[in-house]
Amino acid sequence: MTGTLYITGDAEADGLLNADGTALLIGMLLDQQVPMEWAFIAPRTLRDRLGHLDASKIAAMSEDDFVAVCVQKPAIHRFPGSMGKRIHAMCAVLDQQYEGRAENLWADVVGGTELSSRVRALPGFGEEKTKIFVALLAKTQGVTPAGWQQAAGMFGDDTPRSVADSSDPDTLTKVRDWKRAQKAAKRDKQDRPITP
C-alpha cells in the first residue's frame, strides 16, 4: 500500500496509515465520538507501545492485556476499554479469515458489493462506517473495484464530507468546513436532518 491519506498532522502517523492496512482499519474503527486526528493517530500509538501492528499477534494476546495497552495514558480513544475490545475482535477476524493481513480483505474482491460485505462483517463497522471506508480505500489507497462508488453511497461523490476526502491540508480543511456547515444546518454526513 502507498496511499495519499492526510489526516493526523504527523507525517509518520499518516505514513503508517498509508502503508499498513491494519493501521488504516484501526483508525477507521476508532473514528467515532472523537476528533478524526485522535482516531487516526491511535494506530501509531499502538504500534509504538506494542512494537508492531501485527493483527495475528494482537489476536493472540488476551483481551485484557490488549485493553491494558489501549487505556495507558494517553488513551487511544475517549472510550479506550470498549474500543480496545473491538480492535482485538477485529484483529481476530483478520487472523482467522485474512491470514492476519488487512490488505487481504480487499486484495481479491471482484466488486464494490463484495468489498462492502467484507468490511461490514468486521466488528464495529456499521453501515455508514463501511461506506466511508470503501470510499477511503478508493479515494486514498487506489482500491477501486467495479461498483465501489455505489457501495460507498454519498461518500463516493466529490463532496468533501469525510476522512475519505482528505489527502492534503487543503482538502482536510474543506472536510472540516463542510462538517461545521452541516452541524450548523443540523444535518449529518449523508445530508440528512439530524433528529434529536
Secondary structure, DSSP 8 states (H G I E B T S, - for coil): -------SS-HHHHHHHHH-HHHHHHHHHH-SSS-HHHHHHHHHHHHHHHS---HHHHHHS-HHHHHHHHHSSS-SSSSHHHHHHHHHHHHHHHHHHSTT-THHHHHT--SHHHHHHHHHTSTT--HHHHHHHHHHHHHHH----TTHHHHHGGGGSSS--SGGG-SSHHHHHHHHHHHHHHHHTTB-TTS-B---
